[in-house]
Amino acid sequence: MKIIITGGTGFVGNNLQNYLTATYEIETMSVRYEHDQQFDIKADIVIHLAGKAHDLKKVSKPKDYYEANFELTKQLFDAFIVSEASIFIFMSTVKAVADEVKGILSEDEIPDPKTHYGIAKQQAEQYILNKEIPEGKRVYILRPCMIHGPGNKGNLNLLYQLVAKGLPWPLGDFKNKRSFLSIENLCFVIKELLENSAITSGVYQVSDDVPLSTNQLIQLLGTSLNKKSNIWNISSSLVKGVAKLGDYLHFPLNSERLQKLTENYVVSNRKIVIAMGKPLPIQSEEGLLKTFQSFKK
């Protein structure tokens, strides 16, 4: 069977190609939005990874998100509907549902995205869900949480550098939990969707089984580096006060950065695990240790 992967040169795309290459014929497809563009799909499966990621530096224009994450997806999905392809997988995000989570995020949550990134992804989801799917075709929308793995630096690498330099983690008083997603687990889920026709079309969140606190991450980093992790329990109210000052005095720590470092964001993967009828291959701590080990190289 032949698979077309958009966004094949990215972190997820590279790993997915390596994971599937022994079983499938894979073609990567470079795509970008152009007005009135029509794609000609000649494959059995389309995995749409391409899109514009959330811009932490806030220099992107809102239009960029809607063109890359909504309009482009719309064009590609329309082409899939009239093609001979039988499976379409769209890589959305948990941020298409919520930027903050109280409790545990499930697929039943009413979407209320706050950023242009999340709103554009949600618009793409709605477009797909509102289309009538021809008989014999399957369509999956995946909402991964924070993806990590060897070769992906990201925010986890910043924490790694802090522990590697022997610097203390000053936010130990904050008790948060957040979900992560090993790239190996994500690739496993996608392969199951391709091979198990009993998994019905729909929206599925993807995360590792067990959420972890930032303090647990710091301890895991210490383990991977054979160093004693140094966690300071400075009063959370004092830290919040310093962060508020940072909003005006341009400290390295401000309210937004503190929120990102200490927020709760727990994602349920129950729906996809039940649908697959088998467990994920990598446990949360094992996957994170693999990622941390790769930072040494």
N, C-alpha and C positions, 0 to 999 in steps of 0.2 A: 504493500500500500504506500501511496505517496502522500507526504505531508508538506504543506507550505507553512513556513514559520515567518511571520513578520517580526522585526526587532531581533533578528537572529544573532546580531553581533553584540548584544547587551549581555549583562551578567546572567540573567535567567535564560536567554536564548542560547548562549554558548553551552551552559550546563545541560539544557534540555536536549540539544543536538547530540552531545556526548552520550546522554542517557538512552536516547532512542535510536541511535545510528545503526546498531546491530540488528534491529528489527524492521526498521522502516527506511524507505527512500526519502531523503529530506532535501527540500529546496528552500533556501532563504530568499525572502522577497523584500526588497527595499521599497518602502512606501512613504509618501508624504501627501498631505491634502492638497488637491488642486480642484478648482471649481469645475463641476460637470464631468469629473473623471469617472471612467468606467473600467473596472477591473475584469479581466478574463481569467477565471480560475480553472486551472486544469490539474486537479489533484483530488484525492479522496478525503483529505482532512485539512482544515485551516486552523492554525493556532495563532491568534492575534495578540502579540505581545507589545507591538510598537505603540508608542505614545509619548506624551510629554510628562516627565516626572515632576513631582512637587518641587518647586524652586525655593530652597531655604534662604537664598540671598535676596529674593523678592525683586528681581530685575525683569522678570518676564511680563509680557502683556497678557491681559485676560484672553484676548482673541486667540493667542497661541494655544491655550489649553483647549478651547472649544473646537478649533480646527483639528488639532492633533488627536484629541481624545474622544470627541463626539462625531464631528463631520467625517473624519477618516474612517472611523469604525462603521458608521452608517453606510458609506460607500462600499466598504469591504463586505459587510453583511448582506447588502442588497445583491452583490455579485454572487455570494455563496448561495442565496435562496434560489437563484435561477441556474446554478451550476449543477454538475453531477456529484459534487462533494457531499458527503453524508454527515460529517461532524464539524461543528464550529465551536471553538473554545475562545472566549474573550477574557483576557486578563484585566479585571477591574481592580478594586482595592477596598479595604474596610473603610477607607476615608470617604468612599461614596455614600456611606451610611452615617458616620458620626466622627467628629473630631475629638470629642471627649466621651468617655464611657463610664457610666455609673452602674456597677454590677457587672454582668456578663453580656457581651454583645452576641445576639443570635440573628439568624436570617429573618426572624419575625419583626425585628425592630423597624419602625417607620423611618425611612431615610430622611436625614436632615443635615446634609453636608454644608460646611461653612466656607470652604475655599473654592476658588475657581477650578482647581484640580479635581476636588471631590465632586463638585456640581457637574462638571463636564463628563466625568466617568458615570455619574448617576443618570445623566441624560442619555448616554450611550446604552446603559442597562435598560432603561425604560423603552427606548426605541426597539431593542431586540425583543424584550418581553411582550411588547404590544403587536409584534408581527405574527401572522399565522405561519406556523412551521409546516412545510410540506411533509406528507407521510414518508417515513423512512429516513428522515433527518433527525439528528440530535444536536441540541444547542446547550452549551454550558457557560455560565458566567461564574468565574472564580474571583473571590475576594480574599486575597492573601493579606496577612498582617506584615510586620517587619521581617523581610527576607534576609537571611544571612548565609554565608558559606565561604569556603576557601576562594580567595580572589576578590572578595567584596569587602572593601575597606569600610566606608560609611561611618556612622556614629560609633559603632562598637570599637573601631580602631582608635578613636579619641580616648575612650576609657582604657583601652589597652596601653596606650602611650603613658597615661597618667600612672597606672600601676607599675609599668616597666621602669619608670623614672623614680619609683619609690615615693611618689607624692601621696599625701593622704586624701581620702575621699571624705569631704566635709559634710555630706548630706545624709549621714547615717540615721538621723532622727526621723527621716521621712520613710513611711512604711507603704510602699506601693507594690503593685503587681502588674506585669504586662506580658502579653503573649509574643512569642517569636516564631519564626518559621524557617526550619532548615531547608536549604535548597534541595537536598536529597528527598525530603518528604514531599516537597512541591512536585518534583519530577515524578515521584512514585504515584501521586494522586492523578497527575495528567495521564500517565500510562494506563492507569486503571480505567479512567474515563474512556480512553480509546478502545480498550479491550473488553470492557464489561458493558454490554448493551442493556443489561438490566438496570443500570443507573439512569434514572429518568432525567430528562432535560430540566434545567432550572438553575437557581442561584445557590452556590456553595461557598461558605467561608472555609479558609484553609489556615490552620495554625498547628504548631506542635501541641502535644497533649497537656503539658503542665506549664502554667505561667510562672515567671520568676520575678523577684524583686531586684531593684538595682543593686542593693547590698549583696544579694546572692551572686549577681554578675561579677561584682568586684572580687568576691571570694573565689569564684571560678577562675577569674583572670590570675589571681594570685597562685592558684593551683597549677595553672598552665605554665606559669613563669617560675615555679618553685620559689615564690616569694611570699612572705607573710603580708596579707592584705591589711592596710591601715585605714580603718573606718572611724571617723570622728562623729560623735553624736552631738553636734552643736544644735542648740535649741532651734526648732523649725521656725518659730515666730521671729527669732533674731535673723535667721537666714532670709526669710521673706522680706524683712525690713531692709536688709542690705540690697536685695534684688530690686526693691522699689526705688532705692537710691540709684541703683545702676541704670534704671530707665532714663534718668535725667543726666547722670554723670558719666555715662558710657563705660561702666565697669564691664569686665568680662562676663559677670553674672547679672542678668536682668530678669524681669518677671517672666518673659516669654521663654527664655532658656531654662529657667528653673522649672517651669511647667513641663517642658519637654523631658527634663531629666527625672522628674519625680511623679509624673502622672500615672494614674491607673488606666490600663487599656487591655482588658481581658476579653479574649475572643473564643467563642465556643466552636469546636470542630466536630461536634456530635453528629450533625446531619450527614457530612461527607463520610465519616468513619462508619456509620450505620449503613449508608448506601453501598459502600465498598464491601462491607462484610468481613473486613480484615483490618488489623492494626497498622499504624504507621511504622515504618522500619527503624526510625531513629528517635530516641528519646531526647527531650529538650536539652538536658545538660550535656549529653554525649555530642549532639550536633554543635552546640556552642563551643565546646572544647576543641572540636575539629576546626572550627572557624578561628579560634584564638591561636591554635598551633600554626595555622597558615600565616599569621601575622609575623612570625619569627623569620620567615623566609625572605 
